[in-house]
Amino acid sequence: MLEKDFPSQPKELEAEIDAIIKIKDIKELYRLKEYLAVKWWESGLIILLFASGLGFFLTVIRLIPVQEPFLYWFSLFWFAAILLTLIGCIEFLIGKIRVLRRLYEIQTRILTAMQKDIANLKKRFPESPQAKATQSDSDNPRS
């Protein structure tokens, strides 16, 4: 009686492990999708970049005096603001690219598992002769 139950146990174990891996992948997929979602502060970065650029432009065009240190530091402030904003945006984009790469890996893993499942189903349930005839007709179109 134990011999009869033994062959099904590895398959049950394999199915359980596959289910756990799929659940983990799905949870990570949703977490990464949530990370990729648009946040309120992303718009703030764009506004900050625009304000910094406009301020720097106005400072350079209109307000840089030859001898006044206050305007020199004002110009330096806007330059620092625009530089920090650009660095923040670049860092933000790099983070998004990393997440997209991870999402690609997960999707590839899921697709590979699905392809294996489809191959196993095809082995388990071979095509009927009628389906093969229909497929061969569609492969060889008449002139």
C-alpha positions in Angstrom: 0.0 0.0 0.0 2.9 2.3 0.7 4.3 1.5 -2.7 1.1 2.8 -4.3 1.2 6.1 -2.5 5.0 6.7 -2.9 5.0 7.7 -6.6 2.4 10.4 -6.1 4.2 12.0 -3.2 7.1 13.5 -5.2 4.6 15.0 -7.7 2.6 16.4 -4.9 5.7 17.8 -3.3 6.8 19.3 -6.7 3.3 20.8 -7.1 3.4 22.3 -3.7 6.9 23.8 -4.2 5.8 25.2 -7.6 2.8 26.8 -5.9 5.0 28.4 -3.2 7.4 29.7 -5.8 4.6 31.1 -7.9 3.0 32.8 -4.8 6.4 34.3 -3.9 6.8 35.6 -7.5 3.3 37.0 -7.6 3.9 38.9 -4.3 7.2 40.3 -5.5 5.6 41.2 -8.8 2.9 43.2 -7.1 5.5 44.9 -4.8 7.6 45.9 -7.7 4.6 47.1 -9.7 3.6 49.2 -6.6 7.2 50.6 -6.6 6.8 51.6 -10.3 3.5 53.3 -9.7 3.5 57.1 -10.0 4.1 58.8 -6.7 3.0 62.3 -5.7 6.6 63.5 -5.2 7.6 62.5 -8.7 5.7 65.5 -10.0 7.4 67.6 -7.3 10.8 66.7 -8.8 9.7 67.9 -12.2 8.4 71.2 -10.7 11.6 71.6 -8.7 13.7 71.1 -11.9 11.6 73.6 -13.8 11.8 76.2 -10.9 15.5 75.7 -10.5 16.1 76.1 -14.2 13.9 79.2 -14.5 15.6 80.7 -11.4 19.0 79.9 -12.7 18.2 81.3 -16.1 16.8 84.6 -14.7 19.8 84.9 -12.4 22.3 84.4 -15.2 20.5 86.7 -17.7 19.4 89.6 -15.4 21.0 89.6 -12.0 24.7 88.7 -12.1 26.5 91.8 -11.1 30.2 92.3 -11.4 30.9 93.3 -7.8 28.0 92.2 -5.6 28.6 89.0 -3.5 25.0 88.6 -2.6 24.0 87.9 -6.2 27.0 85.6 -6.6 25.7 83.4 -3.8 22.2 83.7 -5.1 23.4 82.4 -8.5 25.4 79.7 -6.8 22.3 78.6 -4.8 20.3 78.2 -8.0 23.1 76.3 -9.7 23.3 73.9 -6.7 19.5 73.5 -6.7 19.5 72.6 -10.4 22.4 70.2 -10.0 20.8 68.4 -7.0 17.6 68.1 -8.9 19.2 66.6 -11.9 21.1 64.2 -9.8 17.9 63.2 -8.0 16.1 62.7 -11.3 18.9 60.6 -12.7 19.0 58.5 -9.5 15.2 58.1 -9.7 15.5 56.8 -13.3 18.2 54.4 -12.4 16.0 53.0 -9.6 13.1 52.6 -12.1 15.4 50.8 -14.6 16.6 48.4 -11.9 13.0 47.6 -11.0 12.1 47.1 -14.6 15.0 44.7 -15.0 13.8 42.7 -12.0 10.2 42.6 -13.4 11.6 41.3 -16.7 13.4 38.5 -14.9 10.2 37.5 -13.0 8.1 37.6 -16.1 10.6 35.5 -18.0 10.7 33.0 -15.2 6.8 32.8 -15.2 6.7 32.4 -19.0 9.3 29.7 -18.9 7.3 27.8 -16.3 4.2 28.2 -18.4 6.0 26.9 -21.4 7.1 23.8 -19.5 3.6 23.3 -18.2 2.2 23.5 -21.8 4.8 21.0 -23.0 3.9 18.6 -20.2 0.2 19.0 -21.1 1.0 18.3 -24.8 2.8 15.1 -23.8 0.0 14.1 -21.5 -2.8 14.8 -24.0 -1.5 14.1 -27.5 -3.4 15.7 -30.4 -6.3 13.9 -32.0 -6.0 12.8 -35.7 -8.7 15.3 -36.6 -6.7 18.2 -35.1 -3.6 17.1 -36.9 -5.5 17.0 -40.2 -6.9 20.5 -39.6 -3.4 21.7 -38.8 -1.8 20.1 -41.8 -4.5 21.8 -44.0 -3.7 25.2 -42.6 0.0 24.6 -43.0 -0.3 23.7 -46.7 -2.5 26.4 -48.3 -3.9 25.6 -51.7 -2.9 27.8 -54.6 
